[in-house]
Amino acid sequence: MLRNLETLNIGSQRVKLPKEIRKLGKLRHLTCMQMSLIELEDGIGEMTSLQTLREVDLDMDVAAKIIKGFGKLKQMRDLELINVRSEDRIILSSSINEMQHLEKLVVVSRLGAEGFEVIDLDLISL
């Protein structure tokens, strides 16, 4: 297995990552176009070495569970989320506030019938 893998960049769209990916304990950078973490709903918080997580698609019913796990990613520096739902704003704010090393944050809301939803995040400044 790829136990020492630190960077994984998957170029294709709409990838559903397998739950076994959380066994990559040294993985620091994970990038994919429209990445689904649905299989990691109970395990994203175990990936504590992650520093970069880009294009995570949160348009799913278990988004709140995944977002809660983000709060355990204390080394996160670069986080990019897409299709964020306004109803997840409180748990998202809480998780982001736990990321003390965060340098870059991109949050793209979900596109509804009347345009993009407004996401009002309550973030603290450190």
C-alpha positions as CSV (number, residue, x, y, z in Angstrom):
1,M,0.0,0.0,0.0
2,L,1.0,3.6,-0.4
3,R,1.7,4.2,3.3
4,N,4.1,7.1,2.7
5,L,2.0,8.9,0.1
6,E,1.8,12.7,1.0
7,T,0.1,14.2,-2.1
8,L,-2.8,12.8,-4.1
9,N,-4.1,14.8,-7.0
10,I,-6.9,13.2,-8.9
11,G,-7.6,15.0,-12.2
12,S,-11.0,13.6,-13.1
13,Q,-14.4,14.9,-12.1
14,R,-17.0,13.6,-9.6
15,V,-14.8,11.2,-7.7
16,K,-16.2,9.3,-4.8
17,L,-13.2,8.5,-2.5
18,P,-13.2,5.1,-0.9
19,K,-13.2,4.9,2.9
20,E,-9.8,3.1,2.8
21,I,-8.1,6.4,1.9
22,R,-8.2,7.3,5.6
23,K,-5.5,4.6,6.1
24,L,-3.0,6.9,4.3
25,G,-1.8,8.4,7.6
26,K,0.9,10.6,6.0
27,L,-1.4,12.1,3.4
28,R,-1.1,15.9,3.6
29,H,-2.5,17.2,0.3
30,L,-5.7,15.9,-1.4
31,T,-7.0,17.5,-4.5
32,C,-9.7,16.4,-6.9
33,M,-12.4,18.1,-9.0
34,Q,-15.8,17.9,-7.3
35,M,-14.6,15.3,-4.7
36,S,-17.2,13.5,-2.7
37,L,-16.3,12.4,0.8
38,I,-19.6,10.5,1.4
39,E,-17.7,7.3,2.1
40,L,-15.6,9.2,4.8
41,E,-18.6,10.6,6.7
42,D,-17.3,8.8,9.9
43,G,-13.6,9.0,9.1
44,I,-12.5,12.3,7.7
45,G,-11.5,13.5,11.2
46,E,-9.0,10.6,11.3
47,M,-6.9,12.1,8.5
48,T,-5.1,14.5,10.9
49,S,-2.1,15.1,8.7
50,L,-4.2,16.8,6.0
51,Q,-3.1,20.3,5.2
52,T,-4.8,20.8,1.8
53,L,-8.3,19.7,0.8
54,R,-9.6,21.1,-2.4
55,E,-12.9,21.0,-4.3
56,V,-14.9,19.0,-1.7
57,D,-18.5,18.7,-2.9
58,L,-20.8,19.1,0.1
59,D,-24.1,18.8,-1.7
60,M,-25.3,15.7,0.1
61,D,-27.5,14.6,3.1
62,V,-24.5,13.6,5.3
63,A,-22.7,16.9,4.8
64,A,-23.1,18.0,8.4
65,K,-21.4,14.8,9.6
66,I,-18.5,15.4,7.2
67,I,-18.2,19.1,8.1
68,K,-18.1,18.2,11.8
69,G,-15.1,15.9,11.1
70,F,-13.3,18.9,9.5
71,G,-12.9,20.3,13.0
72,K,-10.4,17.6,13.8
73,L,-8.1,18.6,11.0
74,K,-5.9,20.9,13.0
75,Q,-3.1,21.0,10.4
76,M,-5.4,22.3,7.7
77,R,-3.9,25.2,5.8
78,D,-5.9,25.3,2.5
79,L,-9.6,24.3,2.4
80,E,-11.8,24.6,-0.6
81,L,-15.5,23.6,-0.4
82,I,-18.2,23.7,-3.1
83,N,-22.0,23.3,-3.0
84,V,-22.1,24.3,0.6
85,R,-25.7,24.5,1.9
86,S,-26.8,27.4,4.1
87,E,-28.3,25.0,6.7
88,D,-24.7,23.8,7.4
89,R,-23.3,27.2,8.2
90,I,-23.2,26.8,12.0
91,I,-21.4,23.5,12.0
92,L,-19.1,24.8,9.2
93,S,-18.2,27.9,11.2
94,S,-17.4,25.8,14.3
95,S,-15.2,23.4,12.4
96,I,-13.3,26.2,10.6
97,N,-12.7,28.0,13.9
98,E,-10.8,24.9,15.1
99,M,-8.3,25.1,12.2
100,Q,-5.6,27.3,13.8
101,H,-3.2,27.0,10.8
102,L,-5.7,27.8,8.1
103,E,-4.3,30.2,5.5
104,K,-6.7,29.9,2.5
105,L,-10.4,29.3,2.6
106,V,-12.8,29.0,-0.3
107,V,-16.5,28.4,0.3
108,V,-18.8,28.3,-2.7
109,S,-22.5,28.0,-1.9
110,R,-25.0,25.8,-3.7
111,L,-26.7,27.1,-6.8
112,G,-30.5,27.2,-6.2
113,A,-33.4,28.2,-8.4
114,E,-32.9,31.9,-7.3
115,G,-29.1,31.9,-7.6
116,F,-26.4,31.1,-5.2
117,E,-27.4,30.7,-1.5
118,V,-25.9,33.2,1.0
119,I,-23.6,31.5,3.6
120,D,-23.2,33.7,6.6
121,L,-20.2,32.2,8.5
122,D,-19.4,33.2,12.1
123,L,-15.6,33.1,12.1
124,I,-13.3,34.2,14.9
125,S,-10.1,36.0,14.2
126,L,-7.0,34.6,15.9
